[in-house]
């Protein structure tokens, strides 16, 4: 990992006193122009237009920098801005600019759709082919704020390539490569082919339940069953782009967070993988086993609360 100050901590500690929540956000890549972090699921990237008081990553970063917290001081941080977003429930690589010129350059890159983005997803159902493409125009839903839909007439061009990582009975682990950057693009394109993401209630996906995949499951009389995975099963696994200042190609990677690893573990244990075509073991999946990169790969980020408590790249 390129780093302007090698002694700077590899995590950014953030807190929201109003909601009594705390996060440790891993740093994946940094230099004097860019800072890439591993956004945790369950945290907004930027303020919610309908509820501006909800905790969001950018507001907390700006607040902590203004207060001069150790991780900001040690990096000499005075400015951070995001050129793209990840959805609330989406985890993974989020790229930030440390200067205004870098922000302009990165924003132009994302506007031209040149960065190569790879997501990992768990969808319900199974496709006919191991490799398939969805090309369906997307537009805001006319009566549901914040929701998108396929709209062949007035929608914007939207295209996503999918590759099967592993097939299970009733579920499929997928590599997703959005070629455009529309809001909720991956989520809607999978719904369009009748393969909604696990946990995506907005677009028809249900939680992953142990009782659904384990044939001899016996519920506890005193405890209500909790889902193995309750959030949208989507993770921004890697981002490759030409550095906006040096022009050098950089690859930033984020390993699967704990909740997705656990979900895959249970699928492997109770739903035997189906051998077909290009299907392969998760550990052989390219973005998780791609050799050297400029990104620092870490285990899952930490989020805790005393109450025990995706906009995707370009909104994908």
PyMOL commands that set and color helices and strands:
alter all, ss='L'
color gray80, all
select helices_A, chain A and resi 57-67+70-75+100-111+185-192+201-203+210-213+258-270+282-284+286-288+313-315
alter helices_A, ss='H'
color red, helices_A
select strands_A, chain A and resi 11-16+21-30+34-39+81-82+91-97+116-124+131-135+138-140+148-150+159-168+171-178+234-242+249-253+302-305
alter strands_A, ss='S'
color yellow, strands_A
deselect
rebuild
show_as cartoon
